[in-house]
């Protein structure tokens, strides 16, 4: 049970979720645009060929930033209003120790 979630945590969750969903999607659309389909555009101009391949990650990062600002702000506000009703429960799985090399102490060798 928690009372509130920090705004930074909300932005981090929204940003990471959008990054790992929108960025691959825009890169996929860049690949299809490179094959000649009108799936990617900028300023109402369709992008094709290598320009679409190069532009697609940048368009994806731009979309992630804009949507994170908008959705993060509205989600944080909505959760703040919801916190007036009382605490709510969040389920989580704790991280296991020693998953990767970064979790190992430096003198463990």
N, C-alpha and C positions, 0 to 999 in steps of 0.2 A: 504494500500500500504506500502510495506517495501522495504528497500534497500538491507539489508543483514540479514541472520539468523546466530546466533553465532554457532561456531563449537560444543560447549557443548550441545546446544539445538538439533542439528542434531544427535549427538551421543545418546542423551537421547531418542529421538523419535525412532531411529532405534533400540536401545537396548530394549526398552520397547515393541515395536512391535514384535521383534523377540522372546523375553522372553515369551510373552503370546501366541505365535503361535508355536514355535519350542519345547518348554519344554513340553506342553501337548502332542504333537505329539510323542516325544521320550518316554514319559511315556506310551503312548498307545502302541508303538512298544515294549516296555519292557514287557507289559502285554501279548501281543501276543507271544513274545519270551518265556515267562514263560509257555505258553501253548504248546510249542514245535515247533513253526514256526521259521524259520531262518530270523527273521526281524531285529535283532540287532547283530552287530559284533564289535569286537575290535581287531585290528592287524590281520585282515582277519580270525579271529576265531569266530565262532558263539557263542553267549551267550544264555543259556537256564536256566530255573528254577528260583530259588530265586536270583541267581547271576544277571540275566537279570533285575529283578525288582529293585535290589539295584543299579546296574550300570546305568540304564536308566536316572535318574535325573542328574547324574554327566556328562553323555555323552551329555545330553541336555544343561546343563550350559556351557560345553566346546564349543559346537557348537555355542551357542548364543554369547559367548565371541569372538570366531574367526570371525564369520560372522559380528558382530558389528564392530570389528576393521577394517575389509576389506570394508564392505559396508558403514560404517560411514565415513571413509576416502574418498572413491570415491564419495559419495554423497555430502560431504562438499566441495570437490574440484569442482564438477560439479555445485553446487549452487554458488560457488565463481565466476566461469567463467560466469555463467548465469547473475550474478549481474552486469557485465560490460555492458549488454544490456540495463540496466535501472531498475527501481523499478518494482516489480511484486506484485500482490495481493494475499493475503491469507485470506480465510474465517475461522472464528472461532466462537465458542459459548462461551461467558464469563461464568465463574463459578458463580453459585448462592451462595449467602451468607447463612451460617447456614446449610450447607448440612449435616455435620456430627458433632460428639462431639468435634473434634479437632478445628472446626471453632468457637466454643462457647468461649467467654471470661471466664477466670477463676473465676471472681467475679460475674458471672451472676446468681448464685444460690440464 
